[in-house]
Amino acid sequence: MNQEAQMYWDKYWKGQKTTKSVNAWKFGGDSEYLAQLVVDGIKTATCSGHIFYELKNEPLPTTENYGIVLDSEDKPMAIIKTTEVTLTPMNEVTEEFAVAEGDGTYQNWWKIHEEFFRDKLNAIGLEFSEDILLVCERFEVIDIKVG
């Protein structure tokens, strides 16, 4: 976590001791636009490929996780808390979830995510399939950074 994100986190908790799990990160794709959708209350969900957690040997997110959403310049924009985590094949993601990701329509969500996952998988020598297992997260905004 960069210094600015850490300062934001510490300021939010106002010196209270916290053992909460937090990571600072930016969305893949157009991180600036997606972070703004979170701030605007439009984006309340996100997903990632389960395979990437396996390859990096990283634990899956839980409802105990907090995140500091960064913009394209790694500046904190908001604190979110994960409220739900499900493992869902991409071709079983619901229209409601796709809309909650902020992509407008299911068709737009599919197009964006197929291209994103196809590129990421091809970069590591793997092929995309429509039933790729996704880690689907819902979250709520806890705080929006002002100024």
N, C-alpha and C positions, 0 to 999 in steps of 0.2 A: 504494500500500500504506500502510495507516495505521501509526502509530508502534508500537502494541502488536504488530502482526503483524511488523513489521520487527525489533523486539527479540527476538521469539520465534525468527525465522529466524536472526538473528545468534547467539543463544544456542545454538541447535541445532548450528551449524557451529563453535562455540567459537573464533571468531577465525580459522579457516582461510580462506584466500582462496578465494572461489568465484565462478565465472562462470556458475553454473547459472541457467537461466531459471525465474523464479518469479513467480506472481501470487497475490494474496490475493483471495478471492471467496467469495460465499455462493451456495448452490443456489437456483434459482427455486422457487417454490411455498413449502412450509413449510420454510424454511431451517434452523430450529432442529432440527426432527425429523430432517431428512435428514443434517445434520451429526452428530447423535447416532448415526444408523445407521452412519456411517463409523467413528466412534470404537468402536462396538460390533462392528465387523467384518462387519456385515450388508450394507452398501452398498459394492460394489467396482467399480461402473461408473456412468457417467452419459452423457447424450447432450444434444445441442443441435442446433438447426436450422442447416444449412449456409448457408441464405439470410442468416442474421443475421451471419455472418462476412463474406459478400460485401457486404452493405449497409454494414457498418462498415469495410470494407477491412482486416479483421484477419487475421493469419495463422492457419492451422489449428493446433491443438495437435499436438505430436510427442511421441515417447517421451523426449525430452530435458527435458520440462516437469515442474516441481514446482508444487504448489499449496498454499497455506495456506487451509484450509477455515475459514470464519468462521461464527459463530452469528448469530442474528437481530440482535444488538447489535454486530456487527462485531468480536467478540472471537475470537481464534484458538483453534481446537479441535484441529487436527491438521495435519501436513504429509503430503501425498501425492505420489507420483511416478506419472506416466502410464506405463503399460507397453504399451499397445496403442491404436492409433487406426484406425478403419475408417469408410468412408463407406458408409452402408447406407440404402436406402429404408425408411421407417417400416414399411411392410407386409411387409418381409422381416426385421425384427428377430426374433431367435430367442427362444423362451421362456426359455432359459438366460440370455441377456443381460438380458431383462426382470426376471427374478428377481434377478440380480446388482445391478440398480439399487435393490433394496430395497423393491419394491412388492408383494411377496408372490406374486402370480400374474400370468400374461401378461394376462389379462382386466383386472385392476386397473391394470396398467402402461398398457395401451392407453387405458383410460378417462381416466386422469390425464393422459397425454401428449397425447391428442387434444384434450382441453379446454384444456390449457396452450398448445399450438401454435395452436389455433384462435383463442384470445384474443389471443395475441401477433401473429399474422398479421393478424387483423381490425383491430387497433389501428393498423397501418401500411397498411391498405387492400388487403391481399392475402388470398386465400382459401386455406383448408386443403385439402390433398388427401392421401389415404392413402399416396401414394408420395413424400411430402416427403422430401428427402434429409437424413439425420441424420449428425452427426459423433458416432460412438459411441466412448467412451473407457473403457478399463479402467485401474484404478490400484491401487497398493498403499499402505498406510499406512506411512509412514517413522517418524513420531513422533506421539505423543498428548500434548497439553499437559496437564500436571498442575497443578492449583491455579489 
